[in-house]
Amino acid sequence: MTKANHSFEEIHIFDNVAQPTGNLVDRSIIRQRRGACRSITELTAKWRRFGDGYYYLIASAWPVDTPSLDLRKPW
């Protein structure tokens, strides 16, 4: 396995905007949390279900050179 499969990036979502916090979290810590996501699509679906807050996205899934994403914007 690669390091990306072991670490998740913490994502803060507030007011339809997702932004990485810069914190990396080990997979073993978040294994049972509802906020763990494998893709941006899954992140968006969980945000729609659970609302604003902190989510954890596989580190390699966040788009390169993207400081934030508007989750309501069709993409």
N, C-alpha and C positions, 0 to 999 in steps of 0.2 A: 504494500500500500504506500501511497505517497503521503507526504506531510499534509497536503490539502484535505485528505480524507480523515485526518486526525484533529484538525483544528477548524473551528467555526469563528466567523467574524460576527461581532455583536452589532446589530442594526437597530437604530432607534427610529421609530415611526411616530410622527406627530403631524396632525393636520394634513394628511394625505402625502406627506413627503418622507421618504426613507433615506437615512443617512448613516453610513458606518461610523461607529464611535472610535474605531482604531484599536479596540480591545480584541485580542484573540483568546478564545476559550477552548480548552481541551474537550474532545468528544465525550470522554468518560464523565465529565461534569454535567453535561446537558442531555445525556442519553434519554432520560425519561421526561424531559420538559416538552410541553406542547409547542413551544416556540422554535424548535429545531426545524430547519428547512433545507431542502436539497437544491432548490432552484428559485429564481425570481418569481416564477409562476406560482409555486407553492407558498412563497412568502406573501404574495399578494392575496392568495386565497385565505390564508390564515389571518391576515390583517383584516380582511372583510368580515371574517367570522368573529374574531376576538377583539378587534379595535386597536387603538394606538397602544404603543408600549415597546418593549425590547424583544427582539427576535434574534435568532442565531442562524446564520446562513453559512454553508460550506464556503470556506475562504476563497476558493477558486471560482465561485459562481458570481461574485459581484463584478459588474462590467468595469474594465480597465479605464482609468482616467475619467471616472464619473463620480463627482463628489456627492450627488444626491439624485434620487429618482422620484418623479411625481407618479404615484401609484394609480391615480385616476385617469391619467393621460393614456389614450390607446397607443400601444406600441407593439 
